[in-house]
Structures are given as C-alpha cells and as structure tokens.
Amino acid sequence: MPSELSQAKAALRQQLLADRMLGLKSVPIVPPAPRPVHVEAGKARTDDGPSTKEKAESLKGLDDTQVKVCTKCSLAQTRTHTVFGQGHPAARLVFVGEAPGFEEDRQGLAFVGRAGQLLTRMVAAMGLTRDEVFICNVLKCRPPGNRDPAADEILACGPYLMEQLQIIQPEVLVALGAPAAKTLLNTAQSIGKLRGRFHEYYPSGMEGFGPSIPLMPTYHPAYLLRNPSEKAKAWEDLQMVMDLLGLQRPNKTR
Ligand code: SF4
C-alpha cells in the first residue's frame, strides 16, 4: 500500500496538474527534488541521489501498488493491461507518447506495435538501445479505438507520469506527438510549431519554479508511418537531443 506521504504527494501533484490545465499558478508546498549533478556529457552520471536499484524498486512499487490496480478513470473498464512503460530506471533520456495502442494493451508494454518498431529504429539511429532509455506514455491505459486522450483522463493519469519522471530524473525528455507535448508543456500550440527547439519541463508542476528538464517535442512514430516525408524533421529533432546528451551524430567525424 502507498504510504501517507506518497499519497499526499500524489494528491498535491494531481492538484497542480489540475491547476495547470485551468491556467492557474499555484503556490508550491512541496519543494521539487534537487537536480542531480551530472558529469561530462555523454558519460554515465555520478550523482548522490538514489541508486539505479533504488529507482528500479520505486518504479516497480509505483506500477504494482498504484498503476496496475488503478480505476481512477473509465479506461480501467476497457483495458486488457495497464502499460507502465519500460527501459532503464535511471535513463538519461525518456520518450513520452500519448497512450497505449492495440498491441501495447494486449502485451502490457509500451511502443511494441508498428509505431513502436519505428521508435526502436529511431532510438537505434541515435546510437542507443531501448534498454538504455525509458519509454512510456501519458496515459497508462488504452483509449478505445485509439482515440485521443480526454482531458479528464490526462488529469487522472498525469500524476503517474510526473511520479515516473521524479524517480528517473532524466536529463532530456522527448515528447512524441501533440498530446504528450501539450500535456508536459501546458500549451495548446501545435506539434508543428513546438518541434525543432528545446522547451523546459518543470517537475514541480509550475512553469518557472525549480529546476527544469529540456524537452524536445517531435512527431509521433505513428504519424511518421502515415507521413514518411516528415521523418527528416523528426531526425533533425533527435540529432539536437543527441547533441545535448553529448552523443556523436552519425555523419560527424570525431
Ligand atoms: S488511464 Fe491512468 S488514471 Fe485511467 S485507469 Fe488507467 S492508469 Fe488509472
């Protein structure tokens, strides 16, 4: 069972998310977690925060005790499995999509359908494997017919994503598609306007308060499957992420 503290934190984050959706600026009560200290870009980080094992346990605890048994919105009635997300518990890079699709709901894993296979190739093009990053969605249950997430569903499920990011403490986020970008950035701008430059995601839930994480919005792999001519733009976005992480671009010489 979740502790009273974690329940209080979850309630606070839910309130903050609701305030953000309504455009309100709340006064912070719980200070955000300190940003980990990183060593030289491109190398493993050495912060004094929780170990990878502790992060893995925290993520598992969140999944087992809260997400897997969650009935906070109506999607609980139509899901086959919850989809928590998977990857490295201390990943430097986290990809966030909008919601599980048919195959993800069937398997209980994030991004394993056709779009997921394209994402795997995009990650590989960056010189990484899926085990080195973390991949998840805003919603943990599939909306019927793969419709867009509803506002009340994002409000109900958003705190789980915020908790995941608090635990993992990535250095960079990639928002895949408009729903993820709009949720994390609290904006109504289109993905076409947002992509191509870094924005700031505030784990505190309040823009401008506390440390932020650079966030690159880009096209969702499902959109890229329907519009392959846009792949070049997505690759431009991912190369900027590589630069920020200190990863070598494939077309650059050392
Ligand atoms: S979508 Fe999120 S809030 Fe809704 S039932 Fe699933 S886990 Fe709970």
Residues whose N, C-alpha, C, O or C-beta is under 5 A from the ligand:
A	BS01	SF4	V67 C70 T71 K72 C73 L75 A76 L139 K140 C141 E153 A156 C157
